[in-house]
Amino acid sequence: MRVLVTGAYGLIGSACLARLRREGHALVGAGRAIAAAQRRFPYARWIEADFARLTNAGAWRPLLTDIDAVLNCAGVLQDGVGDDTRLVHVEATGALFDACAQIGIRRVIHISAIGAERAGPTGFSRTKAEAEAHLRQLDLDWVILRPALVLAPAVYGGTAMLRGLAGLPWVTPLIGPASRIQVVSIDDVADTVAFVLAPGAPAQASWELAHPHPHSLGEIVAAIRRWLGFAPQQPIRVPRAVEAVVTMAADALGWLGWRSPARSTAIAQLAHGVIGDPAPWSAATGIKPQSLDELLANSPASLQDRWFARLYVIKPLAIGALALFWIATGAIALGPGRAPSMAHLSEAGVRGALADIILIGGAVFDILLGLLLLWRRATRAVLITMLAVTPVYVLVGTLLAPQLWADPLGPLTKIVPMLVATLFTLAVLEER
């Protein structure tokens, strides 16, 4: 069977892609940016599919040529730069379902979420519910899968944050530590997808995928910490005022393109709880869901897992520190550092208008780089630019003011660790 998988390089999509390959299906992966996916999953044929532009059935039809079944794994958590929950979950997803009905693709599997409700607490849950309702009214062999918190060897979004929290030293700060959450293994999700694509599988069914035993958020983080091999430590409830500040900051960063799992949608969904009834799913498929302890035991933590847990919080700190460093150096050069900078230029024979141009131009450039570093779409290019221009600054500084190498405060010497910090940040920038 030729299966189109949307959101195919995401956490759930990529696991399902690998599982369906083992079943012998011919696979077509779809996503917004497919260059890296083509290298990671060469066994699939890849097509560009930007849900922001595929908002009517006619736009989808050319992408569905020779497709026998569709697995929709696409979704966004919250509105932000490049993300629109209604556009993705309702308009584009509904158009995909309509196109399937129009050209006769009977089997449609839709990945939704436990807690998708018309009166849900967030735009995410409400729009997910609208997509489900739209699919249910179509004469298709649809299956709606509503997973709980999906745990997998790979992590993204909320699961990445859980691993990062588990890796923090000294104490474990938690927002809503008593929230009740059910988990499900990514393997159980992928097995379910394979099951409903088999001949004679049930149709027009909606199942909630979860292990029946719920856990508190604190219990889940503690289990992950044990899995990582770290010593147990005291969890603390983040004060409400701090929670509000963190959420507001995460929402603001969302408009710069950073999809933080600490945004208001994630916190609201967490407070609402992630609880469903997996009994119909288990009865229909015969799948016995793995418990939290089982799924962690079945995938032992590696050194790389421990690295990720430790580095998760360090990465945003590194980006923020680099941005602040470049903005501050530019501001200092224009303010209190102007006189000594002009003196160094004068000693090197650079005076007058040329000295002003060099000083002001360099300072403004530094400030601009620092600001652009905070814009997610520009971050990689800015880090590369920083790596390129910093050696130039060292060379120019050496030629114009070689005495700075002997300065006890080390203004030139300290550039070396900044280069290393920039290189480190570039190396860990990818999110999936």
N, C-alpha and C positions, 0 to 999 in steps of 0.2 A: 504494500500500500504506500502511495506517495503522500506524505504528511507535511503540511505547512505548519511550522512552529513559529509563532510570533513571540517577541521577547526572548529569542532563543539563546542569547548569551548571558541571560540573567541567572540568578541563583536556581530557580526552579526550572526555567527553560533549558539551561545547559545540562542539568541532571536528566531531564526527560529526553533530551536529544541523545545522550549517550545510551540511555536505557532502550530507546526505540531502535537505535542502531543494532544493538544486540539481538533485537527481535527480527531483524532483517528488513525493516521498513526503509524505503527511499525517502530521504529527508531534504526539506527545503527550509533553511533558516531565514528569518526576517528580523531586521532591526534597523535602527537609525544610522549606526556607524558599524560597518561590517568588515572593515579591513583587518582588524586584529582577529575577529571571529573566524574569518576565512583561514587564517593560519592556525588557530587553535583547534578548529573542527573541520579539517579538510574533507571529511567524508560527507559533508552536507553541501548542497548547492545553496548559495547565499544570494538574497535579493534585498535591496534597500526598501524599507517600509517605514516611513515617518508618519506616525499616527496623527500628527498635527496637520498633515495634508490629505490624509485618506479619510475624509469625513462624509463621503457618499459612496454608494454601492458601485457606481460606475468607475470610480478610481481604483477600487479593489479588484474588479473583474479581471484586468490583464495579469494581475499577480497570482490569480487562482487557476490559471490554465493548467490542465492535466493534474490538478490536485484532487486527491480522493478524500482527505480528511483534514480538519484544521484543529490545532491545539493552540489556544490563545493564552499566553502567559504574560502578556504586556500589562503594565500598570504603573501608576505613579502614586506616591504617598500623599503629596501636598502640592498645591499651586506654588509656582516659583518660576524663575527664568527657564524657559523651555519646557515647563511642565504645567499642564492644565488638566485637573482631574476630570472635569466634565467633558472636555474635548477628547481625552483618551478613553475614559471608561464608558461614556455614553455615546458620543457622536461617532467617533472612529470605530469603536468596538461594535456598536449597533450597525454601522454601515458594513462592516465585515460580515456580520451575521446575515444581513439582508442579501449581500452578494452571494453568499453560500446558498441561500434559499433560491435565488434567482437562477443560478447556473447548475443547481442540482447536486451540490456537495452535501450529502445527508449527515455525515458524522461530524459533529462540532463539539469539542471539549473545551470548556471555559474554566480557567483557574480564577476563582473568586477568593473570598476570605470569610472565615468565621466572624460573625458580627456585622456582615453586610446587611443593613436594614434601612428601609425608607426613612425611618425616624431616628437613624443612627446619630452618634455624637459628632461626627465629622463629615466633611465633604467626601472623604475617601469612602467611608462606609455607605453613605447615601448614594453616591454614583455607582459604586459596585452593585448595590441592590437594584438600581435602575437597569443596569446592563443585564442582570439575571432575569428581571421581569420581561425585558424585551426578547431575550432568547426563548423564554418559556412560551411565548405566544406564537412562535414560528413552528411550522410543520417540518421539524428536523429531528434527527436522532441525536438530540443534544444530551450532554451530561455536564452538570455543574459540580465542580469540586471546590469545597470550601475548607482549605487547610487551616489548622491552628498555627502556632508559632513553629515555623519550619527550621529544624536544626540539621546541619549538614557539615561535612568536612570543610567546605568553602563557607565563607561568611560575607554578608553584605547588609548594610543598613542596621536594623535592630539587632540582628544576631552578631554583627561585628561589634556593636556597642557592648553587648553582654560579655563577649570575650575580652574586650578592652577593660571593662569594669572588673572582671575577674583577675586581670593582670596588674591592677593597681597595687602599689605597696602600702603597708601600714593599716589602712582602713578601706572599706568598700562603700562609697557613697551611693545611695539608691533613691530614686524617685518612685514612690508607690511600692515599697518593698513587700506589702501584703497583698498586692493585686493577684488575683487568681488566674492562672494561665495554664492551658493545656498545650502540649508540644506534640509534634509529629516528625518522624524521620523523613528526610528527603527520599530515602529509598522506598518508603511506603507510599509516598506521593507518586514517584516514578512507576512503581509497580502497578498502582491503580490506573495510571494513564495507559500503560501497556495492556492491562486487563480490558479496559473499555474500548480499545482499538482492535481487540480480537474478534473473530467472527462469532456472531450470536450473542454479543455482549448486551447488557441492558441498555435501554434508551430512555430518554426523557426522565432522567433521575437526577436528584440533587443530594449530595452526601457531604457530611462534615467529617473531615479527616483529622483525627486526633487520638492520642492515647487517652483512655477514659479518666485517668487519675490526674487531677489538676495539682499544680504546684504554685507556691508564692514566687514572686520575682526573686526574692532573697534566696530561696531554696535553689532556684535554677542557677543563679550566679555562683553560689557556693559549690554546686555540683560541677560546674565548668572549671572552677578554680581547683578542685580536687583532681579533675581530669587532666589539667595542665601540670599537675605535680607540685603546685604551690601550697605552702602551709596555710591552714585556715586562719582567718582574721575577722575582726569585728565589723559587721555591717552597721552603717549609720543612716538614719533617715534624713535626707536633704531637707532643710527647713523650707517652708512654703515660699518665703520671700526669695530665697536663693533659687528655688525651682522656677519661679516666675521670671527672674532675671535670665536664667539659662535658656528658658524657652523663648523669651523675646529675642535674645541674641541669636539663637539658632534659626528662628524665623527670619530675622534680618539677613543673616548670612545666606538663607535660602534664595533671596532675591539677587545674590551675587553668584548663584549657581552651586552652592554647597548644600548637598542633600543630607543634612545632619539628622540622625535618628532621634535627636533631642528636640525636634520641632514640636509644635503644639498638637499636631495631629497624632503623632506617635504617643505623646503623653496622655491625650484624651482617650485614645483607644486602649491604652494600658489601664487607665483608671476604670474604663468600662468593663474590663476583663476580657479574656479570650477563652470562652467556654462554649462547647457545643456537645451534640449527641452523636458519637461515632458508631452507635450500635447498628443503624441501618447500613452504613458503609461496610462494616465488618461482616454482617450477615450476607450482603449481596456479593461481596468479593472473596470472602474467606480469608482476608488478610488479617492477621493478628498484629496490631500495631506495637511497635517497639516502645518500651518505657524509656524514660529519661536515662536511667542507669544503663539500660541495655544498649541504647544507641550510642552513648558515650563509650561504653566498653567495647563495642564492635569497631570503633575507629580510634585507636590509641593516639594520644596527642604526640606530635612530633616536635623537634626543636624549632621548626618554622612556626608552629602554632604558638609556642611560647614567645618567640620573637614578636609575632604579630600582636599578642596580648600586651606585651610591654611597650611596643612602639605605637599602639593605637592612639594614645593620648599625646605622646611626644610629637607625632606628626603635625597636628594643628598648632601646637606650641611652637614648633620650628617654623612653620609658615608665618605665624603671627610675629615671632621674634625677628625673622628676616625682613618682613615688611616694615616693622618698627625701626629696625636698624637703618634701612635705606632712607626712609622718610626722615628719621632724626638726623642722619649725617647731612642730608640736603638742607634741612632747616637750620642746623648749627652753622653750616657754611655760609648761609645767608644772614645769620644773626650774630651770635657771640663769637663765632669762629672766623668771621669775615676779615678782621684786622690781621690776625696771624697768618691766614691763608694768603692775603695780599702781600704780606711781608715775605713769605716764602717765594711767591712768584716774582717779586721785585728782586730778591737775591739771585734768582735765576735769569734775570734780565728781561722778564715779561712785565710790562708796566702799561698804565693808561687804559684805553678802551679795550685793548686785547685782553688784558688781565681781567677786566670786568666780564667780558664775553665768556672767557674760559670758566671763571668762578661761577657766574650766574647760570650759564648753560649746563655746567656739570651738576650744580645743585638741583636745578629744576628736573634734570634727567633722573637723578637719584630719587627724588620725591615721586616722580611719575612711575618709576619702576616699582617702588614700594606700594603705591596705591593699586597699580595693575596686578600686582601679585595676589591681591585679595579677590580678584575677579576670576572665578574658576576657569572660565574658558581661556583666559590668558595666562594662567599660572605656569603651565609647562614652558611656553615660549619665553616668559619672563625669567624663569629660573635658568634657562639656557642662555639668555642674554646676559644675565648676571655672571654666569660662568665665563662668558666670552669677554666681557668688559672689565672684570676685576683684574685680570693679569695686565690689561692695558693701564689701569690706574696704578698698579704697582710699578710698571715700567716708567710711566710718566713721573710718578713720585720719586723714583730712584734717580731719574735724570735731573729733575728740577730741585729736589731737596734730599740728597742722599743722607744728610745728617739725621733724618727721621728714623733710619734703621738703628741708630744708637740712642734714640730717645728712650728714657726709662719706661715710659708708658706704652711704648711699642706700637705706634699708630700704623706702621707698615707691617710689622711682624704679626699683628692680630688679624690681618687680612687672610692669612693662611688657614686658620681654623674656620673663618667665615666661608672660605671656599669649600672646605670639607662639609660644613653644615648645609651649604647650598646643594652640593652633590648628593648628600644623604637625602635631603628633602625631595629632590628630583627622582631618586631611586625608589622611594616609597609612595610616590604621588598617586599611582593608580589605585582605584577603589574596587575594581573587580576584573 
